[in-house]
Amino acid sequence: MLLKVLFMVPGIVALLTAFFTGSFHTLAFLWVLPVSYLAALILLAAAVFLTAWLMAQAVDLSKPQEEDSKPYRFLIDLIAEAAIPLLSVKMHVQGLEKTPKEGRFMLVCNHLNEMDPVVLLHYFRKSQLTFISKQENQNMFMVGKLMHKIQCQLLNRENDREALKTILKCVQIIQQGKASLAVFPEGYIKPDRKLHHFRSGVFKIAQKTKVPVVVCTLRNTQHVFHNGLRLKPTDVHLHLLDVITPEQYQGMSTVELGNMVYEMMARDLGPENVSQEEE
């Protein structure tokens, strides 16, 4: 919806330009309309980028973000919505009707590419997602600062004490109803882009908060940037497989819950997308 509104603005500008220049009364409108539209679209895109850059510059990463920032959330939603059609992504979505309508939840998904959070943010925008992210993402151009403003939490996998602090902070965010949490339990993006076994520690968050675990899979996001630069469409599949209720995982260890989720994902992705060394 946001993207449609933004695309309407250059159209209005083009029509006004043609009207005030008198182009409608001549054949000049055949070039005035498209040129005006394209110019207005480029200026609008530049304005959005400049706004995002200025907002990113205003972020102080040294200050903890205790509340979700509505202006930054709006900006990120806009960017995510725009990225999908601009990168020629054809989405095939199943199961989103199972998304919990009330209360917070923890979403788990396989991890293929940096595009994964963009897709999840767009399709779960009503759920106000935040993420656990590796520390290195904090240094990504603009991305790290925008993530900070929607309460994304950095995980230090080399320091167990710091990692525990991150887990406890995520527990607090969910318990206080500030956001729902999305995690990629494989940890890093694997070079073979196949499903690997999980780091089960993240499932402590579900156990401590007793919220539903939303299980999703993604396919083909690893091809989006490569194809997009070549104006080639990419079919991306997002499946919400099931929602595991607290009653269903009550009494399970983190490893057992992790294995349960892993098996669900492996069945959906198929053996060709599961690492052979995991068998």
N, C-alpha and C positions, 0 to 999 in steps of 0.2 A: 504494500500500500504506500509506504513512504517513497519508494522508488517511482511509482506511477505518478505521484504528485510532483516529484522533482522533474520528471520528464515532461510534465504538462507546462512547467514554467517556460522553458525555451520555446515551446509551441505558441504560447501566448505572446511571448516577445516577438517571434517571427511574424505572427499575424498583425500585431500592432505596427511593426516596422513596415510591412507591406501596405498597411492602411495609410499610415502617415506619409509615406513616400509616393502614394498614388499608384503603386505598382499593380493593383488589382485591375486598373483600367488599361493596362498594356501587357504585352507578353513578358515584361520584365519580372513579373511575379514568379515565372518559372525558375528563375535563379535567385531572386531575392528571398523567397521563402526558405529553400534549403540552406542557403548560405547564412541567413539570419539565425535559423534554428541551430545549425552546427556551431556558429560563433557563440551563441547564448549557452549552448550545452557545454562547450569548452570552458567558458568563463565560470559557469556554475560549478563544474567539476573542480576547477582551480580554487574556487572560493571554499568548497567543502574541504579540499586538501589543506588549504592554508588554515582554515578553522581548526582542523584536527591537529595540525602541527603546532599551532599556538596553544591549544588546550593541552597538548602533550608537554610543551615547554613549561607550563605552569604547575606540573606535577612534581612534588617533592617525594622521592622514593624513600627518604629516611623517616618520613612520618607514617605511622601505621594508618591504614584506611579502615575505620571502624564501621562505616556505613556505606551502602551502595550509593554512588553518585548518579542521580537521575540524568543530568546533562551528558555525562560520559557514557552512560548506558544507552541513551538515545543515539548518540553519535556512533557507538559500536554496532547497534542494531541496524543503523542506516548503512554503514560500511558492509556489514555481513549480507544485508539484503541486496546491495548493489553488486557485490563481488560475484554472486552466483550467475546471474545472466551475463555480466560483462566478461566472465571467463568461459562463457559458452558451456556451462554445466547444465546437463539435463538430469533433473532429480527424479528418482523412482523411490517413493516413500511408502512404507508399510507399517501399520501398527501404532501410529501416533495417537489414535483414539484411546489407547490404553494409558496414556500419560496421566498420572494422578492430578485431579482437578483441585484438590485441597491439600494444604500442608506441604512440607518440604520433602525432598527425596535425594538419594544419591544415584547419579547416572554413571554407568560404567560402559566403556566402549573400547574396541580395538583401535590401534593407532597406526596410521599409514603415512600421514603427511601433515604439514603445518596447516593445511586447509581444513583438517578435521574440526578444530574448535569453531571455525567460521560456520560450517554447516550446522553444527549442534546449536550454536548461538542463535542462528536464524530459525531453525525449526522448533526450538524450545524457548523462544523469546518470551513467551508468557510466563515461563517458569523461573525467570531471573537467575540464569546459571552463572556460577563462578567456577574456577578451575584450580586444581593443583597443577603446578607447572614446574619444570626444572629451572634451576637458578639462572642458567645461561639465557633464558628467554627474557630476563629483565633487561638485557643489553640490546635487544632487537630494536631497530629504529621505530620509534613511536609506540610499537606494540607493547613493550614492557610497561611503559607509563600508563597507557590506556587500560591494560589489564589490572594494574595496581588500583585504579579508581573503581573497579567493580569487584574488589576484594579478592582477586586471585592470589593464591598462596604459593610461595616458592618452597620447594622441597630440596633440602641438602642431603643427597643420598650418601655422602661420604662421612656424615656426622650423625650418628644415631640420636644424640640428644637434641640436636636442632631439628631433625626429622620428626621426633616426637612432639616438639613444640608446634610444628606445622599441623600435625594430626590433631592436636588438642585445639588449635585455633579453628580448624575446620569444624570440629565438633561444636564449638561455641557458636560459630556462624549459623549452623543448622538449628541448634537448640533455641537460639534467640530469634529464629525465623527470618534472618536477614537475606538468605539466598539458598537455593538448591545447589548441590555440588556435583560437578562432573569430573571424573577421573579416568585416566588411561592406565589400568593396572599392569600393563606390560612394562611401563616405565618409559624407556626410550623407543624411538622409531627404529625398527629393525631393518637392516639393509635388504633382506629378502622380501620385506613387506608382508610376511606371513604372520599368523597368530602364534605367539610364544606364551609359555606359562607366565603366571602373574607374580608380582610382588604382593603377597597377601596382606601385608601390613595395612594397606589402605582400607581394608574391610573392617578394621577396628572402628572406623568412623560410623559405619552403619550399625555395628553392634552397640556402640555407646549412645547413639542418638535414637536407635530403634525406629528408623524411617524406612520406607520402601526402597528397594534397590531396582532401578530401571535398567534393564539389560538391552544394549543396542549393538549393532554391527554396522560398519561402513565398508564399502568396496569402491575401488578405483580413484579415490581422491589423490593418490600418488601421481596420477597422470594429468591432473587439472592444469597446473601451471605450464607444463610442457606443451600440452595441446592448445591451451588458451593463447599462448604467444603465437601460435601458428593458425589461429582462428578456426581450430578444429574442435568440434563438440566432444564432451566427455560425459558418458553415462555414469552417474554416481548413484549407488544404492544405499539408502538408510533404512534399516529395519529395527523397529522396536520389538524385540522378541517376546519379552514378558516382564511383568513387575513382580518381584519376589517380596512378599509381605514380611513384616517382622515376625509374625507367627510361624511362617515357613522356615525361617533360618534361626529361630530360637534354639539355643543349646548347641549350635554349630560352632566349631572353631573358625578362626579366620581362614585357615587353609581349606577347611571343608567348604566354606562358603565360596571361596575363590575357585575351587575346583568345580563347584556346581555351576558357577557363572561361565567358567572356561568351557565346560562341556556344551553348554547352551550355544555359545558363540561358535564353537568348532562345528557343531551340527549344521548351523545356518550357513557358515562360510564354505563348508565342504572341504574334503581332504586336500584339494589342490591349493587351498589357502591356509593350510595349517603346517607349521614346521615339522618335518619328519623326525627331527631329533627329539620332539616332544612326545612321541609315541612310546 
